[in-house]
Amino acid sequence: MLLLCLCTLALGPAPDASALAKDYAAAVRELNDAHAAKPVVKSEEELARRLPAAAEKALAALVKSKDAPELAAALVVAGEAALDLDRMDDFELVRARLAQVAPGEAKQLGIALSRPRFVARGTDGVEQEGLAAIADAFDVVLDGYRDVFGITNFSKVPGKKLRLRAHLVDAITRPPHFAPEFPWHSEIDFPVIEAKTFTSPTPKGQFLFYGLCHELGHVVAMWGDTRNEEDRHAWAHYTGVVLVEELTKAKGEAVKGLRDARWRSLTKAREELAQPPDEEGKERHRVMKLLVTLHDLVGPKTIGSALNALDDAGKHLRVNRVRYYSLADFEKALCATDTGKKKAKEIAAAFAAR
């Protein structure tokens, strides 16, 4: 009897659900913070395998916890943490348990799938078929940045995947947007009106396929700093229309149901540039004209090569680890490329005319 009592005292009371979730989330945060400060692995899968065994045990205990008032909130904390480290098996364990105790919270936590370059998440009623369709389109867009511009580096932390968050709404009142505030990854917030499919444009003329291309342009490169958006939002529009046009031509069945090229394309952008801008849009018009001129002078692969060179040389400002480039550095990098050396005078003239 004495031995039993001593064992009981040594073990102490079992941790409650909140403590277990806190321990798991803290371990994920510590691992991500350490990697962001000094990247030591090449992929998020490898990073996820480094989660301490104690954290895995805490999660296993959490999903087996008895029903309690704090359990739902604790599961949400653990589910969010699992997504921050691409721990899909952990996320599914949490989601299944949450669906038992709090279906509403489970719907808000949503569903997720992991692809080699990104983690996609669907909330508020997005179903697996719909999330997979959006992910397929996003894969096509990522292929486009690679094949058309030669850009493959998207994440603000090396080795970490992009995040794409799709949420179902009755009506789209806010466009897709790049959310740079997350500490370890870049995320695109993406409203949709279809739970099981992905088509574009919407019946109200909202260009979701273009939106994916456009927002990824922001992920690739921000310009100026937080006080001065040097590109006046033209860069993402330029990459967006180029990719919509090129992908529509090249991908065929892969972009079936994505018909944005009729209204959003480089061809249409050229027509718009031929018209005088209104007073408010003059600066954006000038930057867009510069980008299209450079596109014609050196081609998109050289533009991407210049950005890659700036990235490799560390020629950017980091704000919350997001890369901000300057147009002056971009001009120099363009002129340093093989194609740019041959077109240096024309490139300088294009920038001077801006």
C-alpha positions in Angstrom: 0.0 0.0 0.0 2.8 2.4 0.9 4.5 1.7 -2.4 1.3 2.4 -4.3 0.9 5.7 -2.6 4.5 6.7 -3.3 4.1 5.9 -7.0 0.9 7.9 -7.2 2.6 10.9 -5.5 5.5 10.6 -7.9 3.4 10.6 -11.0 1.2 13.4 -9.8 -2.2 14.4 -11.4 -2.5 13.9 -15.2 -2.0 17.2 -17.2 -5.3 18.7 -18.3 -6.1 19.2 -22.0 -5.0 22.9 -22.0 -1.6 22.0 -20.7 -1.1 19.2 -23.2 -2.1 21.5 -26.1 0.2 24.2 -24.8 3.1 21.8 -24.5 2.6 20.6 -28.1 2.2 24.1 -29.5 5.2 25.3 -27.6 7.4 22.5 -29.1 6.2 23.4 -32.6 6.9 27.0 -32.1 10.4 26.4 -30.7 11.3 24.2 -33.6 10.0 26.7 -36.2 11.6 29.6 -34.5 15.0 27.9 -34.4 14.8 26.9 -38.0 13.7 30.5 -39.1 16.7 31.9 -37.2 19.1 29.4 -38.7 17.7 27.0 -41.3 19.2 23.6 -40.9 17.0 21.4 -43.0 15.9 21.6 -46.7 12.3 20.6 -46.3 9.4 21.0 -43.9 8.9 17.2 -43.9 12.4 16.9 -42.5 11.8 19.7 -40.0 8.5 18.0 -38.9 10.4 14.8 -38.1 12.4 16.7 -35.5 9.5 17.3 -33.3 10.4 16.0 -29.8 8.9 12.7 -28.7 7.5 14.4 -25.6 5.4 16.7 -27.9 4.1 13.7 -29.8 3.1 12.0 -26.5 1.4 15.2 -25.3 -0.7 15.2 -28.5 -1.6 11.5 -28.1 -2.7 12.2 -24.6 -4.7 15.2 -25.7 -6.8 13.4 -28.3 -7.5 10.7 -25.7 -8.6 13.2 -23.0 -12.0 12.8 -21.5 -14.6 15.3 -22.4 -14.2 18.6 -20.5 -15.1 22.2 -20.9 -11.6 23.2 -22.0 -11.1 20.3 -24.4 -12.4 21.9 -27.6 -10.3 25.0 -27.3 -7.3 22.9 -26.5 -7.8 20.8 -29.6 -8.0 23.9 -31.8 -4.7 25.1 -30.4 -3.1 21.8 -31.2 -4.7 21.7 -34.6 -3.4 25.1 -35.6 0.1 24.1 -34.3 0.1 20.9 -36.4 -0.6 23.0 -39.5 2.3 25.3 -38.7 4.6 22.3 -39.0 2.9 20.4 -41.8 2.1 17.5 -39.4 -0.9 16.2 -41.3 -1.3 13.0 -39.3 -1.4 15.0 -36.1 -3.9 17.4 -37.6 -6.3 14.6 -38.6 -6.1 13.1 -35.1 -7.1 16.5 -33.7 -9.8 17.1 -36.2 -11.5 13.8 -35.7 -11.6 14.3 -31.9 -12.8 17.8 -32.3 -15.6 16.7 -34.5 -16.8 14.4 -31.7 -16.8 17.1 -29.0 -17.5 20.4 -30.9 -18.7 20.0 -34.5 -18.9 23.8 -35.0 -15.3 24.4 -33.9 -14.2 21.4 -36.2 -15.9 23.2 -39.2 -14.0 26.3 -38.3 -10.7 24.5 -37.9 -11.4 23.0 -41.3 -9.7 20.4 -43.5 -6.2 20.4 -44.9 -4.0 18.7 -47.5 -0.3 18.8 -48.0 1.4 19.1 -51.4 5.2 19.3 -52.0 5.2 23.1 -52.2 2.3 24.2 -50.0 -0.2 23.2 -47.4 -3.8 24.0 -48.4 -6.5 24.5 -45.8 -10.3 24.7 -46.3 -12.6 26.2 -43.7 -16.3 27.1 -43.1 -17.6 24.3 -45.3 -15.0 23.8 -48.0 -15.1 20.1 -48.8 -12.3 17.8 -49.8 -13.2 17.8 -53.5 -13.2 21.6 -53.6 -10.0 22.0 -51.6 -8.3 19.5 -54.0 -9.6 21.5 -57.0 -8.2 24.7 -55.6 -4.9 23.0 -54.8 -4.7 21.7 -58.3 -5.1 25.2 -59.7 -2.4 26.5 -57.3 0.0 23.8 -58.4 -0.6 25.0 -62.0 0.2 28.6 -61.0 3.3 27.5 -59.2 4.4 25.6 -62.3 3.8 28.8 -64.2 6.1 30.9 -62.1 8.7 28.2 -62.5 8.3 27.7 -66.2 7.5 31.2 -67.4 9.6 33.3 -64.9 12.1 30.7 -63.6 11.1 31.5 -60.0 11.0 28.6 -57.5 11.8 30.4 -54.2 8.5 31.5 -52.6 8.7 31.0 -48.9 10.1 33.7 -46.7 11.7 31.0 -44.5 13.9 28.5 -46.5 12.4 25.0 -46.5 9.0 26.1 -45.2 6.0 25.5 -47.5 3.6 28.2 -48.6 0.1 28.2 -47.1 -3.2 28.6 -49.0 -6.3 29.2 -46.8 -9.6 28.8 -48.7 -12.8 29.7 -46.8 -16.3 29.3 -48.1 -18.5 32.4 -48.1 -22.0 33.2 -49.4 -20.6 36.2 -51.4 -17.1 37.4 -52.0 -16.9 40.9 -50.6 -13.1 40.9 -50.2 -10.6 39.8 -52.8 -7.9 37.2 -52.2 -4.9 38.7 -50.4 -1.4 37.9 -49.3 -1.2 37.7 -45.6 2.5 38.4 -44.6 2.0 38.5 -40.8 2.5 34.8 -40.1 5.9 34.2 -38.5 7.2 31.1 -40.4 5.4 31.0 -43.7 3.7 33.1 -46.4 0.0 32.6 -46.7 -2.6 33.5 -49.3 -6.1 34.0 -47.9 -8.7 32.9 -50.5 -12.5 33.3 -50.4 -14.5 30.9 -52.5 -18.2 30.4 -53.1 -18.1 26.7 -54.2 -17.7 23.9 -51.7 -16.9 21.1 -54.0 -15.5 22.7 -57.2 -13.3 25.6 -58.4 -14.3 27.6 -61.4 -13.4 31.2 -62.4 -14.7 33.8 -62.9 -17.6 33.7 -60.5 -21.1 34.5 -61.8 -20.4 38.1 -60.5 -17.3 38.4 -62.5 -14.7 37.9 -59.8 -11.5 36.5 -61.3 -10.3 33.8 -58.8 -7.7 32.2 -61.1 -6.2 35.5 -61.8 -6.4 36.2 -58.1 -4.2 33.1 -57.4 -1.6 34.3 -59.9 -1.7 37.9 -58.7 -1.4 37.1 -55.0 1.5 34.8 -55.5 3.2 37.7 -57.3 3.1 39.5 -54.0 4.6 36.5 -52.2 7.4 36.4 -54.8 8.3 40.1 -54.4 7.2 43.1 -52.4 8.6 46.5 -53.5 9.9 49.4 -51.5 9.1 49.2 -47.8 6.0 49.2 -45.5 5.6 53.0 -46.0 6.2 53.1 -49.8 4.7 50.5 -52.1 7.2 51.3 -54.8 5.6 49.3 -57.6 2.1 50.8 -56.8 0.6 47.3 -57.0 1.6 46.8 -60.6 4.1 43.9 -60.2 1.4 41.4 -59.1 -0.9 42.6 -61.8 1.9 42.1 -64.4 2.8 38.6 -63.2 -0.9 37.8 -62.9 -1.9 38.7 -66.4 1.2 37.1 -67.9 0.5 33.8 -66.2 -3.2 33.7 -66.9 -2.5 34.2 -70.6 0.4 31.7 -70.7 -1.2 29.0 -68.6 -4.4 29.2 -70.6 -2.5 28.6 -73.8 -0.2 25.9 -72.4 -2.2 23.9 -69.9 -5.4 22.9 -71.7 -7.3 20.4 -69.6 -5.4 21.5 -66.4 -7.2 24.9 -66.5 -10.6 23.7 -67.7 -13.2 25.9 -66.0 -10.7 28.7 -65.5 -11.7 31.3 -68.2 -10.2 34.5 -66.8 -8.0 35.0 -69.9 -10.9 36.5 -71.8 -10.8 39.4 -69.4 -7.5 39.3 -67.6 -4.4 38.7 -69.9 -1.3 40.5 -71.0 -3.1 41.2 -74.3 -5.8 43.0 -72.4 -3.3 44.8 -70.3 -1.6 46.1 -73.4 -4.9 47.5 -74.5 -5.4 49.2 -71.2 -1.9 50.7 -71.3 -2.7 52.3 -74.7 -5.4 54.3 -73.0 -4.6 57.4 -70.9 -4.8 56.7 -67.1 -7.0 58.6 -64.7 -5.2 60.9 -62.3 -5.3 58.4 -59.4 -3.8 55.6 -61.5 -1.0 57.4 -63.2 1.9 56.0 -61.1 0.6 52.5 -61.3 0.2 52.9 -65.1 3.8 54.0 -65.4 5.1 51.1 -63.5 3.0 48.7 -65.4 4.2 50.2 -68.7 7.8 49.7 -67.4 7.2 46.1 -66.6 5.6 45.3 -70.0 8.4 47.1 -71.7 10.9 45.0 -69.9 8.9 41.9 -70.7 9.3 42.7 -74.4 12.9 43.7 -74.1 14.4 40.8 -72.1 11.5 38.3 -71.6 10.0 37.0 -68.3 12.8 34.4 -67.7 15.4 37.2 -67.5 13.1 39.2 -65.2 12.9 36.1 -62.9 16.7 35.6 -63.2 17.3 39.2 -62.0 15.0 38.6 -59.0 16.7 35.3 -58.2 20.1 37.1 -58.3 18.9 39.8 -55.9 17.6 37.1 -53.6 20.9 35.1 -53.7 22.9 38.3 -53.0 20.6 39.3 -50.1 19.7 42.6 -51.9 16.4 43.1 -50.2 14.9 44.5 -47.1 13.3 41.9 -44.7 10.1 42.9 -43.0 8.8 40.1 -40.8 11.1 38.0 -43.0 9.2 39.0 -46.2 11.5 40.2 -49.0 11.1 43.8 -50.2 13.1 44.8 -53.3 13.9 48.2 -54.8 13.3 49.0 -58.4 16.8 50.6 -58.5 18.4 47.3 -57.5 16.2 45.5 -59.9 17.4 47.6 -62.8 21.1 46.8 -61.9 20.3 43.1 -61.6 18.6 43.1 -65.0 21.5 44.8 -66.6 23.9 42.2 -65.1 22.1 39.3 -66.8 23.4 37.9 -70.1 20.4 39.3 -72.0 20.4 42.5 -70.0 24.0 43.2 -70.9 23.0 43.3 -74.5 20.0 45.6 -73.8 21.5 47.8 -71.1 20.8 51.1 -72.9 17.2 50.1 -73.6 16.7 49.0 -70.0 18.1 52.2 -68.7 15.8 54.2 -71.0 12.8 52.3 -69.8 13.5 53.0 -66.2 14.3 56.6 -66.9 10.9 57.0 -68.6 9.0 55.8 -65.6 
